[in-house]
Every structure is written in C-alpha cells, then in structure tokens.
Amino acid sequence: MDQSDVRFKTDLKQRCYAFSLAIIKVTDGLPQKRSAWVISDQLIRSATSIGANLVEAKASSSRLEFKKFYEISLKSANETKYWLGLLRDTDMSDKEKIAVLLIEVTELSNMIAASVLSLKQRKF
C-alpha cells in the first residue's frame, strides 16, 4: 500500500466523521415536530453509519468481510442522500446547508464506490 492509499483512507474516514458532525448540527436545528424527528432520526442513523462501517472494516477478519463493510457504508451513503433530499424538499431546513451536505455525501459515496469496485476486482 503506497502513501497515497494511506492518505486516501485517512482522509475518507476524517471526512465521514466531519460529515457526521455536520449532520448532527443540522438535525439539532430542526423544528420540534414529529415529521422532523422521524427524518432526523433516520438521517443521523444513516449518516453516522457511513464512517462507522469504514472503521469496522479495519477490524475485519477477512478481505470478504472488509469488502462487506465497505458495501454497507456505500448503502448508508445512498440512504443518506434520500433523507437529505426529503429534508430539503420539506422546507424544514436551510436549503443551502442541505445542498452542501448533499454534495459532500455524493463525493463520499463516489469515493467508497470506487473502493468497492476495486475490492470486487481483486481476487480473494
């Protein structure tokens, strides 16, 4: 593994962590009503799952298990896009803040997807 691979993985995990913090901050500012609570709960779960599964991958006991955690992380990123879109379209939050979060989760998703594709091409 060369230095750029190590930096990529570190940057990805740090970005996921920062993204989780940003999601928590946005959801803490949502109105106190049932619909906001439901969206907020699902959004926090899916967004924090992205980075959590990447951290779990590091402790994997096999390459197959490692790949599976990356796949779960990718699914969580895709789910997060759904909840952010729903939040944006309900007008419960600042559309510009949500747009920035959507851009970031799309970039994270693309990075994770590239890793998943690379892992699938390798022989186990």
C-alpha positions in Angstrom: 0.0 0.0 0.0 1.6 3.3 -1.0 1.4 6.6 0.8 -1.5 7.9 -1.3 -3.6 4.9 -0.4 -3.0 5.5 3.3 -3.7 9.3 2.9 -6.9 8.5 0.9 -8.3 6.1 3.6 -7.4 8.6 6.4 -9.0 11.5 4.6 -12.1 9.4 3.8 -12.6 8.5 7.5 -11.9 12.1 8.6 -14.4 13.4 6.1 -17.0 10.9 7.2 -16.5 11.9 10.8 -16.8 15.6 9.9 -19.9 14.8 7.8 -21.5 13.1 10.8 -20.9 16.1 13.0 -22.4 18.4 10.3 -25.5 16.2 10.1 -25.9 16.2 13.9 -25.6 20.0 13.9 -28.3 20.4 11.1 -30.7 18.0 12.8 -30.3 19.7 16.1 -31.7 22.8 14.5 -34.9 21.2 13.1 -38.3 22.2 14.3 -39.8 20.2 17.2 -42.5 18.3 15.3 -43.0 14.6 14.6 -42.1 14.6 10.9 -38.8 16.4 11.7 -38.0 13.9 14.4 -38.5 10.9 12.2 -36.4 12.4 9.3 -33.8 13.5 11.8 -33.6 10.0 13.4 -33.2 8.2 10.1 -30.7 10.8 8.8 -28.5 10.6 11.8 -28.5 6.8 11.7 -27.7 6.5 8.0 -25.1 9.3 8.0 -23.2 8.1 11.0 -23.2 4.6 9.7 -21.1 5.6 6.7 -18.0 6.3 8.8 -18.8 3.7 11.4 -18.7 0.9 8.9 -15.4 2.1 7.4 -13.9 1.9 10.9 -15.4 -1.6 11.4 -13.8 -2.6 8.1 -10.4 -2.0 9.5 -11.0 -4.7 12.2 -12.3 -7.2 9.7 -11.1 -10.8 10.0 -11.1 -11.4 6.2 -11.0 -9.5 3.0 -14.5 -10.6 2.2 -15.7 -9.2 5.5 -13.7 -6.0 4.8 -15.5 -5.6 1.4 -18.9 -6.2 3.0 -18.4 -3.3 5.5 -17.5 -1.0 2.6 -20.6 -2.1 0.7 -22.7 -1.4 3.8 -21.1 2.0 4.1 -22.0 2.7 0.5 -25.6 1.7 1.1 -25.7 4.1 4.1 -24.4 6.9 2.0 -27.1 6.3 -0.6 -29.7 6.2 2.1 -28.4 9.5 3.5 -28.9 11.1 0.1 -32.6 10.1 0.2 -33.1 11.6 3.7 -31.3 14.8 2.9 -33.4 15.2 -0.3 -36.6 14.7 1.8 -35.4 17.2 4.3 -34.6 19.7 1.6 -38.0 19.3 0.0 -40.0 19.7 3.2 -38.6 23.2 3.7 -37.7 22.4 7.4 -34.1 23.4 7.0 -31.9 25.8 5.1 -31.7 24.6 1.5 -28.2 25.8 1.0 -26.9 23.9 4.1 -28.6 20.7 2.8 -27.2 21.3 -0.7 -23.7 21.4 0.7 -24.3 18.2 2.7 -25.7 16.5 -0.5 -22.6 17.4 -2.4 -20.4 16.0 0.4 -22.3 12.8 0.7 -22.2 12.3 -3.1 -18.4 12.8 -3.0 -18.1 10.3 -0.1 -20.3 7.9 -1.9 -18.2 8.1 -5.1 -15.0 7.5 -3.1 -16.5 4.5 -1.3 -18.0 3.1 -4.6 -14.5 3.3 -6.2 -13.1 1.3 -3.3 -15.9 -1.3 -3.6 -15.2 -1.7 -7.3 -11.5 -2.0 -6.7 -12.1 -4.6 -4.0 -14.5 -6.6 -6.2 -11.9 -6.8 -9.0 -9.2 -8.2 -6.7 -9.1 -12.0 -6.1 -9.6 -13.1 -2.6 
